[in-house]
Every structure is written in C-alpha cells, then in structure tokens.
Amino acid sequence: MKEINIAILGMGTVGTGVVKVLKRNESLWVKKCGSRIHIKKILVRNINKDRGFDLSPEVFTTDWQDIVNDPEIKVVIELMGRIEPARTYVLEALKKGKNVVTANKDLLAEYGEELFEAAKKAQKDIYFEASVGGGMPIISPLKESLIANNIQEVMGIVNGTTNFVLTSMSKEGISFNDALKTAQKLGYAEADPTADIEGLDAARKIAILASIAFHTRVKFCDVYVEGISKITNEDIEYAKELGYAIKLIGIGREEDNEVEVRVHPALIPITHPLSIVDGSFNAIFVKGDAIGETMFYGPGAGQMETASAVVGDIIRVIKNINMNSVGNAVCTCYDNKAIKSMDNVYTSYFLRLCVIDRPGVLAGITGVFAERGVSLASVVQKNYMKDTADLVVITHRVREKDIQDSLEIIKKMSTTKEIVSMIRVEGME
C-alpha cells in the first residue's frame, strides 16, 4: 500500500491534536484517501521533551531544513502561528515542491496573495480550513459548495473568546473583567488577550472570508476594527430591554463593486439566529443570490476541533496526490474591488448619552440629528440620578460619517455630560 510522508511544523496545542487524530484513526486513512499517512518529521523547539506519543525519536527535529530539503516529504502542515518564521518556511516548502496545509490566519490575512502565487508557480496545493472557525467548516463551503452563488454578505461570530465573555456578562451579570478572568482560567483566552478582546483575531478571519466570498484581495489592514473592552453591563441590559443581544460581529458585504469589511460590537435582534449563539461557539451567516440565507455553526476553537479541520485538509491533499491533480486549490481573488470607507457605511446605531435632566435638552439633541439626516427610531430616558438621565437612542439606517459628525457636536453641548456608548445595530431588515 502506498505511503505518503508528511511533516508538521509546530507541536503546540493544535499540532498535538493533529498527531492524536492521525494516530487514533490510523486504520481509516487507507480507506479514506487510498494511502497510509506517515508522520516523517515534526519541527519542535525542544527535541527531548516527552510528548506522550508512540513516535520514534528520529521523527523530531529542531532544524526546519530537515523537512523542506527532504524529497520524500510530500505535505507540510504549518501550525506554528504568527507570521515569521512561518511565512519563510511555507514559501520554501512550496518552492521545494511540497503541498501545504496551514491554520495560520495571521499569515493568510497579510500574505495570502504571495502564498497562492507561490503555490500556483509550484503547481502545489495549499489548504487552510482551520484558519477560520476552528472545527466549523466555512472555507470549503464558500469556495466549493456555494460556488454557484453571488455572495452578498458574510456576517458572524468568529471569535470564541469574545463570545464567551459577552455571554457570561449577559447570562451571569458579571463584569467584563471578571468574565475575562474566567475565560482565561478555562483556557478560552490567552494570558495576553489583546488580539481577541480588541477584535484583531476576528478582523484577520473576516479578511480571509471576504477575500473568498467576494473574489477580491482583502487584507487585515483593510478591516475597520473595534473590540469589546468598552461594553458595559448597562449596555447589555438596555439592549435586552429593547430586544437585542450584544455580540462581537465580523461583517463583509459587497455592493456596487465595493466591499465593506468591519469588526465591532453590535446589537443583534433576538429574532436573528446569531443572537442565540452563546459561549465559545462561532457562527457565520451567509447570504447568496441562489441559496438565500444560510448559517454555519460550531466550535470555533479547541485542540481536537481544530485538528479535525487540519486533518481533513491533509486527507484532501493526499487524495489529490493520488489522483495526480495537485495544484487545483488556486486563489479565487480574480477581481479588484474597492474597499468602502467606513465613513460611507450605512447601518443603525444604539446610542447612550448622559445628559442634564431639564426641559429642552431632548429637543436640542434631536435637532442636531435632524440637521444631518439622522432619523431616530426610538428615544427613551432612563436611570435618573440627581440632575442627569441616560438618553437611550436607536436610529434608523444612516451613514457613519453623519452619525459621527452629529455626536461631535452633541458632545460639545453644555447639556451633555458624556456620550457613554455608541454601538452599531446589525441583522435588521
């Protein structure tokens, strides 16, 4: 029986999970892809560490050249994370005629075009299902299952850490800091959670999804980003009263040959499927001209969940090798669409203003909005304290620049104590 040699770059959480899956179901691979899968090399930092696997010591190496220069290795699986040295290793592996599987969203969001050009030149495959959504399939459906569609929108929860934090705040009434500490204790958040809570992780993922969905190159730097660190329990409670849940949402939309890509907290109507996605789960809502609306839901992270996606890609590559059809996983970014300025994005807004409680204040504020074409769907005064009150506003759809210009003027009014919150509203018809 034919044996295909593979190598793994990195033996962290996901790399360990990949080895577990490959070893656990070893007898299935012949049936599923027509070959035995042999792990020939694994790149590690410490070659002497006991990893609990029944693998020969010769498998482990600290020299990446042992992998890229070995002509017997046909597939390289990059699970190191970050950009360098991963970028160098992947490019060299492709140059040396090896197929690549990666879970590296940072690398793809910044250097996807370069990687696909290298794969095309080498006539080799590069697969990356695990880079978005962990164990939840979304890359392959967008590239293949939904290929008959003109995709108009991808919108969803693509970061499990922030979803866990916001769910904990909503369900348990605990503060942002306490929810984050719990997430860290449970392993959902890193010791330095900045990439998650400030929306950077989600921005990289939505850049990848938008590139695929709209067939144009979208980079991390193209994405407008806000995190969840300013969301308060009061925001969540007010949102509930108005019939919304607050989620960190990644959004990609295409209209008139322009693409908008953004990540920020958003109020989602409780009637929308995304509003009930809780804990560390992810969900991607896709809208296409043929399929209509569909949603993908599942675990967005986790050792074995992510390993499932990685091993799935390994099997696909090996099947291609056996059929002499590698090199078909080509870049689908054949268009060059403009990225829409955030100033020109239209959506609705939830506003919470702390104002002096006296006659005429509301009229003055609504007058400012009216002058800039901002139409209000609802206005409620809440939380009276001494001489102040919270003014809670939901707007109709309006251009971002118009709402921002209005708030700049309102902020300087003598009757305004503070603009406490400005959160966009999504998922409304």
C-alpha positions in Angstrom: 0.0 0.0 0.0 1.2 3.5 -0.9 2.6 5.6 1.9 2.6 9.4 1.9 5.1 11.1 4.1 4.1 14.3 5.9 5.8 16.8 8.3 4.4 19.0 10.9 5.8 22.5 11.8 5.0 23.1 15.4 3.9 20.9 18.2 1.7 23.2 20.3 -2.0 22.6 21.2 -3.2 22.1 17.6 -0.1 20.2 16.5 -0.6 17.8 19.4 -4.2 17.4 18.4 -3.3 16.6 14.8 -1.0 13.8 15.9 -3.7 12.4 18.2 -6.2 12.3 15.4 -3.8 10.8 12.9 -2.7 8.1 15.3 -6.3 7.4 16.7 -7.8 6.7 13.3 -4.7 5.3 11.6 -6.5 2.4 10.0 -9.1 4.6 8.3 -6.8 6.7 6.2 -6.2 3.9 3.6 -10.0 3.7 3.1 -10.5 7.5 3.1 -7.6 8.6 0.9 -6.0 5.5 -0.5 -2.7 5.8 1.3 -1.2 5.3 4.7 -0.2 8.6 6.3 3.3 8.6 7.8 4.5 11.4 10.0 8.1 11.5 9.0 9.2 14.7 10.7 7.9 17.2 13.4 9.6 20.5 13.9 9.9 21.3 17.7 11.8 23.7 19.9 12.8 21.0 22.5 13.7 17.7 21.0 14.0 16.0 24.4 10.5 16.8 25.7 8.3 13.8 26.4 5.2 14.3 24.3 3.4 11.0 25.2 3.3 9.8 21.6 4.4 6.4 20.3 6.8 8.1 17.8 10.4 7.4 17.1 12.8 10.0 18.5 14.1 10.4 14.9 10.8 12.0 14.0 11.5 15.2 16.0 13.9 17.9 14.7 14.8 21.4 15.6 16.0 22.2 12.1 13.3 23.1 9.5 15.8 22.4 6.7 15.4 18.7 7.6 11.8 19.0 6.4 11.9 21.3 3.3 15.0 19.5 1.9 13.6 16.0 2.3 12.2 15.0 -1.2 10.2 12.1 0.4 8.0 14.6 2.4 5.0 15.5 0.2 2.9 17.5 2.6 4.0 20.1 5.1 1.5 21.1 7.9 2.3 24.6 9.3 0.9 25.0 12.9 3.4 27.5 14.3 1.2 30.6 14.2 2.3 34.2 13.7 3.9 35.4 10.5 7.6 34.7 10.9 9.3 32.3 10.6 6.1 30.6 9.3 6.0 32.6 6.1 9.6 31.8 5.3 9.1 28.1 6.0 5.8 27.8 3.9 7.2 29.6 0.9 10.3 27.5 1.0 8.3 24.3 1.3 6.2 25.3 -1.8 9.3 26.2 -3.7 10.7 22.7 -2.9 7.6 21.1 -4.4 5.7 20.3 -1.2 1.9 20.8 -0.7 0.9 22.9 2.3 -1.8 22.8 5.0 -2.0 25.7 7.4 -4.2 27.0 10.2 -2.4 30.4 10.2 -4.9 33.2 9.9 -2.3 35.9 10.6 -0.2 34.7 7.7 -3.1 34.3 5.3 -4.7 37.7 6.1 -1.4 39.5 5.5 0.4 37.4 2.8 -2.4 35.3 1.2 -1.7 36.6 -2.2 2.0 35.8 -2.0 1.3 32.3 -0.7 -1.1 31.5 -3.5 1.2 32.9 -6.1 4.0 30.6 -4.8 1.6 27.6 -4.8 0.5 28.4 -8.4 4.1 28.6 -9.5 5.0 25.3 -7.9 1.7 23.7 -9.0 1.0 22.6 -5.5 -1.9 22.7 -3.1 -2.4 25.0 -0.2 -5.4 24.4 2.1 -6.4 26.4 5.2 -9.8 25.3 6.5 -8.7 25.6 10.2 -7.7 29.3 9.8 -11.3 30.4 10.3 -13.9 28.8 12.5 -11.8 26.1 14.1 -13.7 22.8 13.7 -16.6 24.6 11.9 -16.3 24.2 8.1 -16.7 27.5 6.3 -13.7 27.9 3.9 -14.6 24.9 1.7 -18.3 25.7 1.6 -17.6 29.2 0.4 -15.0 28.1 -2.2 -16.9 25.0 -3.4 -20.4 24.2 -2.1 -21.6 27.8 -2.6 -19.7 28.5 -5.8 -22.9 28.8 -7.8 -23.8 31.9 -5.7 -23.0 35.6 -6.0 -22.3 36.1 -2.3 -23.7 39.4 -1.0 -22.8 39.1 2.7 -20.8 37.1 5.3 -21.6 38.1 8.8 -20.9 36.3 12.1 -19.3 35.5 15.3 -15.8 34.4 14.5 -14.0 34.7 17.9 -15.0 32.3 20.7 -13.2 34.3 23.5 -15.2 37.4 23.0 -18.4 35.5 22.6 -17.8 33.7 25.9 -17.1 37.0 27.7 -20.2 38.7 26.3 -22.3 35.6 27.1 -21.0 35.5 30.7 -21.8 39.2 31.1 -25.3 38.7 29.7 -26.3 35.4 31.4 -24.5 35.9 34.8 -24.5 39.6 35.2 -20.7 39.7 35.9 -18.4 42.5 34.8 -16.2 42.5 31.7 -13.0 42.0 33.8 -14.5 39.1 35.8 -15.8 37.4 32.6 -12.4 37.8 31.0 -10.6 36.2 34.1 -13.0 33.3 33.9 -12.2 32.9 30.2 -8.5 32.8 30.9 -8.9 30.2 33.7 -10.9 28.0 31.3 -8.3 28.3 28.6 -10.6 30.3 26.2 -8.4 33.4 26.5 -4.7 33.9 26.4 -2.7 35.5 29.2 -2.4 38.5 26.9 -6.0 38.6 25.4 -5.5 41.7 23.3 -5.9 40.0 19.9 -9.2 38.6 21.0 -10.9 41.3 23.0 -9.7 44.2 20.7 -11.1 42.4 17.6 -7.8 41.7 15.9 -8.3 38.0 15.6 -11.8 38.4 14.2 -10.5 41.0 11.8 -8.0 38.6 10.3 -10.7 36.0 9.9 -13.2 38.3 8.2 -10.4 39.5 5.8 -10.0 35.8 4.8 -13.7 35.2 4.4 -14.3 38.4 2.5 -11.5 37.6 0.1 -13.1 34.3 -0.7 -16.7 35.4 -0.7 -16.2 38.5 -3.0 -13.3 37.2 -5.1 -11.1 40.2 -4.3 -8.0 40.6 -2.1 -8.9 41.9 1.4 -6.1 42.3 3.9 -6.1 42.7 7.6 -5.3 46.4 7.2 -8.5 46.9 5.2 -10.7 45.9 8.1 -12.3 48.5 10.4 -11.8 47.2 14.0 -13.3 47.8 17.4 -13.1 45.5 20.4 -15.4 44.7 23.3 -13.5 46.2 26.2 -15.8 49.2 26.4 -19.0 47.2 26.6 -20.7 47.5 30.0 -23.4 45.6 31.9 -25.6 48.6 31.5 -25.3 48.4 27.7 -26.2 44.7 27.7 -29.2 45.3 30.0 -30.5 48.2 27.9 -30.1 46.1 24.8 -32.1 43.2 26.3 -34.9 45.6 27.2 -35.0 46.8 23.6 -35.0 43.2 22.2 -31.3 42.8 21.3 -28.2 40.8 22.2 -24.7 42.3 22.0 -22.1 40.3 20.0 -18.7 41.0 18.5 -19.6 40.7 14.8 -17.4 40.4 11.7 -19.1 41.7 8.6 -18.3 41.5 5.0 -20.6 43.0 2.4 -20.4 43.7 -1.3 -22.5 46.2 -3.2 -21.9 48.1 -6.4 -18.4 46.6 -6.8 -17.4 47.9 -3.4 -16.6 45.7 -0.3 -17.1 46.8 3.3 -15.2 44.8 5.9 -15.5 45.6 9.6 -15.4 44.0 13.1 -17.1 45.6 16.1 -19.7 45.0 18.8 -23.2 45.1 17.5 -26.8 44.8 18.8 -28.4 41.8 17.1 -32.2 41.4 17.3 -33.2 38.4 19.4 -35.1 37.1 16.4 -31.8 36.7 14.4 -30.1 33.3 14.5 -26.8 34.9 15.6 -28.3 36.3 18.8 -28.6 32.8 20.4 -25.0 31.7 19.6 -23.5 31.6 23.1 -20.4 30.5 24.9 -17.3 29.9 22.9 -19.2 28.8 19.8 -18.8 30.5 16.4 -21.4 31.1 13.7 -21.2 32.5 10.1 -24.3 33.8 8.4 -24.0 33.8 4.6 -26.3 35.4 2.1 -26.2 34.5 -1.6 -28.4 35.1 -4.6 -29.2 31.4 -5.1 -29.1 29.9 -1.6 -30.7 32.8 0.1 -29.7 32.8 3.7 -27.8 30.0 5.5 -25.8 29.8 8.7 -22.8 27.6 9.7 -22.5 26.9 13.4 -19.9 25.1 15.5 -16.9 25.1 17.9 -14.6 28.0 16.9 -11.5 26.7 18.6 -10.3 23.8 20.7 -7.5 21.3 20.2 -9.4 18.4 18.7 -11.9 20.5 16.9 -9.2 22.5 15.1 -7.3 19.3 14.5 -10.3 17.9 12.8 -10.2 20.6 10.2 -6.4 20.3 9.7 -6.6 16.5 9.2 -9.5 17.0 6.8 -7.2 19.2 4.7 -4.4 16.7 4.9 -6.7 14.0 3.5 -7.9 16.2 0.7 -4.3 16.9 -0.4 -3.3 13.2 -0.3 -6.4 12.3 -2.4 -5.2 14.9 -4.9 -1.7 13.5 -4.9 -3.0 10.0 -5.5 -5.2 11.3 -8.4 -2.3 13.4 -9.9 -4.4 16.5 -9.5 -2.5 18.7 -7.1 -2.4 22.4 -7.8 -6.1 22.9 -8.1 -6.5 24.8 -4.8 -5.9 28.1 -6.6 -6.6 31.6 -5.5 -10.1 32.8 -6.2 -9.4 36.5 -5.9 -9.8 37.3 -9.6 -11.4 40.7 -9.1 -10.0 44.0 -7.8 -12.9 45.6 -5.9 -12.6 48.8 -3.9 -12.7 48.8 -0.1 -15.5 51.0 1.1 -14.5 53.8 3.5 -16.0 53.4 7.0 -17.4 56.9 6.7 -19.7 55.7 3.9 -21.0 52.6 5.6 -24.7 52.6 6.4 -26.2 51.0 9.5 -28.3 51.7 12.5 -27.0 52.8 15.9 -27.6 52.3 19.6 -26.6 55.5 21.5 -26.4 56.1 25.2 -26.0 59.7 26.3 -25.7 61.0 29.8 -27.4 64.4 29.8 -28.6 67.1 32.1 -32.2 66.4 33.0 -34.1 69.6 32.1 -36.6 70.8 29.6 -35.4 71.4 26.0 -32.4 69.0 26.2 -34.0 66.3 24.1 -35.2 68.8 21.5 -31.7 70.2 21.1 -30.2 66.8 20.6 -32.8 65.7 18.1 -32.4 69.0 16.3 -28.7 68.2 15.8 -29.5 64.8 14.4 -32.2 66.1 12.1 -29.8 68.7 10.5 -27.5 65.8 9.5 -30.2 63.5 8.2 -30.1 61.2 11.2 -33.6 59.7 11.8 -34.5 58.3 15.2 -36.4 55.0 15.6 -36.8 55.3 19.3 -35.8 57.5 22.2 -36.1 56.5 25.9 -35.0 58.4 29.0 -33.6 56.0 31.7 -31.7 55.9 35.0 -32.5 59.3 36.6 -29.8 60.3 39.0 -29.8 63.7 40.7 -29.9 66.2 37.8 -28.9 63.7 35.0 -30.5 61.0 33.0 -29.5 58.4 30.4 -30.9 59.1 27.0 -31.1 55.8 25.0 -31.5 56.2 21.3 -31.9 53.7 18.4 -31.5 55.3 14.9 -32.8 54.2 11.5 -30.1 53.3 9.0 -27.7 56.2 8.5 -24.3 56.9 7.1 -21.4 56.5 9.6 -20.0 60.0 8.9 -23.3 61.6 9.6 -23.7 59.9 13.0 -20.1 60.7 13.9 -20.4 64.4 12.9 -23.6 64.6 15.0 -22.0 63.1 18.0 -19.1 65.5 17.8 -21.5 68.5 18.1 -23.6 66.9 20.8 -20.5 66.1 22.8 -19.7 69.8 23.0 -23.1 70.9 24.1 -23.3 72.2 27.6 -26.2 69.9 28.4 -24.2 66.7 27.5 -22.3 65.1 30.3 -21.0 62.1 28.4 -21.5 60.0 25.3 -21.4 56.8 27.1 -21.9 54.3 24.3 -22.2 54.1 20.5 -22.8 50.6 19.3 -23.9 49.7 15.8 -27.1 47.6 15.1 -26.9 44.8 12.7 -29.2 42.0 11.5 -32.2 44.2 10.9 -34.2 44.1 7.6 
